[in-house]
C-alpha cells in the first residue's frame, strides 16, 4: 500500500474512532469512503445521499467522507463511481466501552476485577 494512501487511511480511521466515541445507538452502519484523488468531489455529498447515506463528516484535504447508511447496497452503489477507491463499513473497527468501565478497563471508581478482594 503506498505510504500516502496508508497515511490518509490512518487519519480517516482516527477521525472515525472519534466519531464512534460520540455516536449514539442507531440502526445505520457507519462507513469510510476513500476517494482516489486527494480531495472529495464537489458532488460528494450528493452522491452519498443518492446511494442512501448521510454525510457525517467530510475531510476534503485527504479525500475521505465518513457516512452512515441503512441501505444494504450503499457500498456497492458507491463503488460504481470510478472516483471512489474504497468503501468500508466500520462495524469491526472499534469497541464501545460500557458506561461503568473506564478506558483503562477498570470499573469506574474501582479496581480491576483481577485485583478485587486482594
C-alpha positions as MATLAB code, in Angstrom:
seq = 'XXXXXXXXXXXXXXXXXXXXXXXXXXXXXXXXXXXXXXXXXXXXXXXXXXXXXXXXXXXXXXXXXXXXXXXXXXXXXXXXXXXXXXXXXXXXXXXXXXXXXXXXXXXXXXXXXXXXXX';
ca = [
       0.000    0.000    0.000;
       1.528    3.329   -0.971;
       2.657    5.407    2.003;
       0.332    8.275    1.085;
      -2.782    6.050    0.963;
      -1.811    4.438    4.267;
      -1.429    7.862    5.879;
      -4.827    9.001    4.557;
      -6.455    5.804    5.804;
      -4.829    6.242    9.229;
      -6.145    9.802    9.525;
      -9.598    8.628    8.453;
      -9.533    5.791   10.975;
      -8.562    8.235   13.720;
     -11.419   10.528   12.765;
     -13.765    7.561   12.678;
     -12.700    6.487   16.165;
     -13.619    9.929   17.450;
     -16.914    9.819   15.591;
     -17.778    6.438   17.113;
     -16.868    7.632   20.590;
     -19.609   10.256   20.377;
     -22.127    8.360   18.231;
     -25.454    7.320   19.653;
     -27.051    3.945   19.154;
     -28.514    3.789   15.662;
     -29.580    1.190   13.137;
     -27.454    2.696   10.372;
     -23.982    1.376    9.593;
     -21.024    3.755    9.588;
     -18.734    3.829    6.547;
     -15.412    5.295    5.485;
     -15.431    6.403    1.842;
     -11.929    6.924    0.430;
     -11.545    8.784   -2.853;
      -8.693    8.166   -5.305;
      -7.833   11.859   -5.501;
      -6.544   13.961   -2.638;
      -9.941   15.560   -2.330;
     -13.659   14.998   -2.109;
     -15.521   15.740   -5.361;
     -17.834   18.778   -5.323;
     -20.813   16.413   -5.661;
     -19.544   14.002   -2.965;
     -22.380   14.746   -0.548;
     -24.989   14.381   -3.278;
     -23.502   11.044   -4.345;
     -23.600    9.788   -0.726;
     -27.251   10.884   -0.411;
     -28.232    9.285   -3.735;
     -26.738    5.982   -2.515;
     -28.964    6.175    0.572;
     -26.478    7.640    3.023;
     -25.874   10.678    5.177;
     -22.566   12.535    5.388;
     -21.341   12.561    8.983;
     -18.023   14.307    8.261;
     -16.051   15.281    5.183;
     -12.272   15.603    5.080;
     -11.681   17.159    1.674;
      -7.971   17.660    2.339;
      -7.431   13.876    2.485;
     -10.253   12.680    0.214;
     -12.359   10.984    2.879;
     -16.051   11.084    3.771;
     -17.460    9.458    6.894;
     -21.052    8.448    6.277;
     -23.818    6.325    7.664;
     -26.471    4.379    5.822;
     -29.033    1.683    6.438;
     -29.030    0.739    2.731;
     -27.780   -2.785    2.070;
     -26.441   -1.642   -1.319;
     -24.701    1.538   -0.097;
     -21.137    0.268   -0.523;
     -21.794   -1.358   -3.904;
     -23.583    1.751   -5.176;
     -20.642    3.985   -4.250;
     -18.062    1.597   -5.724;
     -19.687    2.114   -9.144;
     -18.280    5.670   -9.035;
     -14.806    5.443  -10.608;
     -13.572    8.250   -8.325;
     -14.043    6.061   -5.240;
     -11.062    3.955   -4.186;
     -12.710    2.091   -1.297;
     -15.825    1.942    0.873;
     -15.607    0.131    4.165;
     -18.175   -0.488    6.892;
     -16.674    0.262   10.275;
     -18.538   -2.210   12.450;
     -15.361   -4.062   13.472;
     -13.035   -1.043   13.797;
     -13.722   -0.034   17.397;
     -15.155   -1.199   20.678;
     -17.550    0.874   22.729;
     -16.834    0.868   26.456;
     -19.625    0.241   28.919;
     -20.551    3.387   30.893;
     -19.262    1.719   34.051;
     -15.855    0.986   32.565;
     -13.030    3.456   32.126;
     -10.574    3.479   29.249;
      -8.105    1.563   31.452;
     -10.513   -1.390   31.595;
     -11.272   -0.852   35.266;
     -14.776   -0.253   36.586;
     -15.350    3.452   37.188;
     -14.166    4.382   40.664;
     -12.915    0.896   41.461;
     -10.168   -1.619   40.995;
      -9.949   -4.110   38.161;
     -11.619   -7.495   38.565;
      -8.229   -9.215   38.824;
      -7.460   -7.165   41.949;
     -10.881   -7.498   43.550;
     -10.727   -8.977   47.013;
      -6.920   -8.586   47.324;
];
